[in-house]
Amino acid sequence: MRNLTWQNRSSVSEFILLGFSSQPGMQMLFFLVFLAIYLAILFGNSLIFALIRIDSRLHMPMYFFLANLSFLDISYTTTTVPQMLLHLLAKKKSISYTGCIIQMYIFLFLGITECILYAVMAYDRYVAICHPLTSGHPTLIMSRSVCVKMAASSWVGGFFFGMVHTGITMRLPYCGPDEINHFFCEVPAILKLACEDTRVTEVVLFVMGVILLMTPVFLILVSYVFILAAILRISTAEGRLKAFSTCTAHITMVTLFYGAAMFMYMRPVSSYSPERDKYFSLFYSVVSALLNPLIYSLRNKDVKGALVKLMGKK
């Protein structure tokens, strides 16, 4: 019913996604590059997910959340990249009005879920470093049921806020033009096409963006303040380095993901620059998913050990 209401207020039945380049030679180059990146994302994140499921040594809270992150990254990129690859080869680069709504919602749902999940992973690092000997075992705090509830809360939060964000964006009428200067239906690019004053909507979405991005960032910073204090209390340099090394992968991914996402969603749409901003979107939606398994596997001896064990069996 809600979708029918949106459709009735808009005369546009489909949108044209302009993508990255209108030059045929460049499109083939982009296709090959993005296809390689997408296959690497599928392989790397699927491998991480499979290793965590198979190897009993990785059945710990940190790896449970990492498995969720890998599944998110696969889903996240699959929402946009296959269509982008198809459009790089096709003459008609259109997406239906309904398809655009669905793509926008799924992208926001998964993106917000990932935002919340990074904060949950920071809390897990806080428990592991600041309470390592609680009752003899830290997993008494981060039990499996607690981990499942925290992960489920991330997914539920993404489901709800993604729906709200999409509803606010698509309640505006879209009467033409129908060309989106982007490779998928992202909110800032869509708002540029609305045939109604968008100032109130921009303010509401800006406030939502600040809340949804800065709340997890604040919780992450608080967790790391306590983590840093605990690390500084460790008597040996080797102990401090070992404790800090368990956080470096998470810190790296948080910096990459939130940096680009905050640039996209924590500024007015009036400052939107299509050619520049779609590369930022590409960075936090695709490149971060590519780097995730590399960063976590290359810097994690447990994951590398599980991979060596699996290869040894084969």
N, C-alpha and C positions, 0 to 999 in steps of 0.2 A: 504493500500500500504506500509506504514512504517513497519507494522508487517511482511509482506512478505519479505521485505529487511532484517530485523533482522533474520528471519527464514533461508533465503538463506545463510547468513554468518555463521550460526551455524549448526553443525551436530547433536546436542543434541535435541531430540524431547520431552523429559520430564526430570524432575528432581526428585530425591528421597529426601524427607525431613526426616532427621534422628530423629528430635524431641528431647525429654528429656532423654529417657531411652530405651534400647533394652531388658530389663528384663521384662518378662510377668507380674510378680507380681507387679512391680513398675508401669507398664503401667496402670494397673487397678486402682491403688491408685491415680495416676496422673489424670486419667479419672474422678474419683469421685470428686476429689478436684476441678479440673478445671470446671467440670459441675456445681458444687455448686456455684463457683465464677461467672460463666457466667450467671446463672439464677439470682443470686443476682444483677448483673450489669443490666440485663434487667428489673428486678422488680424495683430496686431503681431509676434508671434514668427515666424509664417510669412513675413512680409515681411523681417524681419531675416535669417532663414535663406536666403531666396531671393536677397537682395542679396549676401550673402557668397558664395553659390555662383556667381552670375552675374558679378559685378564682379571683374576680375582684380586691382584695386588692394587688394581686401580678402582676398587669398590670403596671409595672414600668420598666424603662430601665434595672436595674440590673437583674431583673428576666427574662426579654426578652432574655438577653444574656446568662443567666443561662440555659434557655430552649434550646437555640442553643447548648450549651456545652453538655447538657444531650443527645440530639439527636446525636451529634458527637460521644460521648462515646459509645452509643449503636451501631452506624454504624462502628466505629473504631474496636471494639472487634469482631463484627460479620464478619468482613473481614478475621480474622485469627482463632478465637477460634473454631467455628464449624468444620472447616477442621482439626484442631489439635485434637479435640475430636474423629473425625472419624478415624484419623491415629493411635490414641492410641489403637483402637480396631481392625484395619485392618492389614492384613499381608503385603499388598502392600501399601507403603506410598508415592505414586508418585503424581506429579502435572505436567500437560502438560506445554510445553514451553509457549504457549499462555496464559494458566491459570496463570502461574507464573508472566508474564508481567502484566496481569490485576490485580492480587492481589497486586503486588508491587505498581502499579500506584494508586489504590484506597487507600492503606495504606498511601502512601506519600501525596496524595491529602487531606485526612482527617487529617493527622498529621500536615501538614503545615497550614491548616485552623485553627486547634486548637491553634497552635503557635500564629497566628495573632489575634485570638479571645481573648486570654488572655491579649494582649496589649490593645485591645478595651475595655475590662472589667476594666483594670487599669485606662483608661481615664474616664470611667464612674464614678469610685470611686473618681477621681480627681474633676470632675464636682460636684458630690454630696457633697463633703466635703469642697472644696475650693470656690465654688460658690453656696452655699445653698439658698441664698436670691436674686439671680439674677432676677430682675424685679418681685420679689414676688414669683417666682416658678422656681426651677432648671430645670424642664422638658421643659422650653422654649429653653434651650440649647440642651438637649437630647430629642428632640421631637420624635414621633414615626417614622416619615419619616427619620430623621437623624439616628435613631437606625437601621432601616431596611437597609439603605444605608451602614452603617458601617458593619453590619453583612454580607450583600451581598458582600462587598469588601473582607471580610475574605474568603468567599467561592470561589470567583473568583480568588483570589491570590493563594489559595490552588490548584484549578483546573489547573491553568497555570504552576505554579512552580513544581507541581507534575508531569506534563507531561514532562517538561524539564528534571527533575531529572531522570525520568524513561528512557527517550530517550537517555540520555548520558550514562547510565548504560548498556542498552541493545543493544547499537550500537556495542559493543564488540562481537567478535565471541566466542561461547561456544562449544567446541569440545569434552569435557570430561576431567576429571571425571564429573559425573552427581549427586553426592551426596552432598546435602546442609546440613551442620551440624547446623541446626536451625529448628524451628517449623513453619516458614513461609518464603516467599521470601523477605528477607530484603537485602538492598543494600550491606553492607559490606560482608555478607556471599556469595552473588552472585558473587561479584568481585573476590573472591578467586578462582573461577572456570574458569575465562576467560583464553583463550589460546592465549593471546596477551599481550604485555607489557601494564600494567595498570597505569603507573606512571602519565602520563598526565591526564588521566581520574580521578585518585585519587585527584590530585591537584585541578582540576575543581570542583569536588564534595565537596572537603574540603572547598573551597572558598564559594561555594553556601551554604554549611551547616552553615558556620560562619555568612554569611549575613542573612540567613533565621532564624537563632536562635538568633543571637546577636542583630539584629535590634529590634525585639520585646522586648528583655530583656532590651535594652537601653531605649526604650520608657517607659517600665514599671518602671524602676529605676527613670527616670526623673519625672514621675507622682507621685511616692511615695516620692521623695524629696519635691515636692510642698505640698503633703498631710501631710507629717511630719511637715513641717513648719507651716501649717495651724492648725494642732492639737496642737502644742506647744503654739500657740497664744490663745487657749481657756483658759479661766480664771480658771475654776474649774477642779479638778481631775476627777470628775464624768463625766463631759462633754468630757474630753480628752479620757477617757476610752471608753465611748459610741461611739465616732467617730472612734477610732482605731478598735473597735470590729467589725465594718462593713467591715473591710479590712482583718481580720485574715484568713477567709476561702480562699479568693483569694490568699493571700500571701502563705498559706500552699500548695495549689494546684500548684501554679507557681513554688515553690521550688522543689516539687516532680517531676513534669513533665519535667521542663527544666534541672534539675540536671541530670537525667538519659538520656535524649535526647542529651544533650551536650556531655556526655561521649561517646555516640555511634557515633555521626556524626561530632564531632570536633576533630578528631585525625586520623592519617594515618591508612590505612587498614593493613599495615604491623604489627601493634600492636594488631590486632584482635585476641581475644582468644575465640573460639567458646563456650566452656563450661561456661565461665564466662559471656560472652556478651549476650547470649540468655536469661539469667536471668535478665539482665538489660533491654533488650527489653520487657520481660514479665512485668517488673515493670512499665515502662512508657506507655505501650500499654494496659495492663489489670488491674494491681493493682490500677493505678491512676483513671481508670474509675470506679472501685469498691468503692474507697474512696470518690470520688466526691459527690455523694448524701449523704453519711454519714456526711462528713465535713460540707456541706452546710445546711443540715437539723438539725443536732445536735446543731449547733452554730447560728441558725437563728430562732428567735421567730416567724417571719411572716410565714415561711414555716411550722413550727410546729403548728401554729395557724390554717393555712389552712387545715392541715391534721386532726386536732382535729375536725374542722368544718365539714369536709367531712365525717369522721367517725360518728359524731353525727347525720348527716342526714340519714346515712344508718341504 
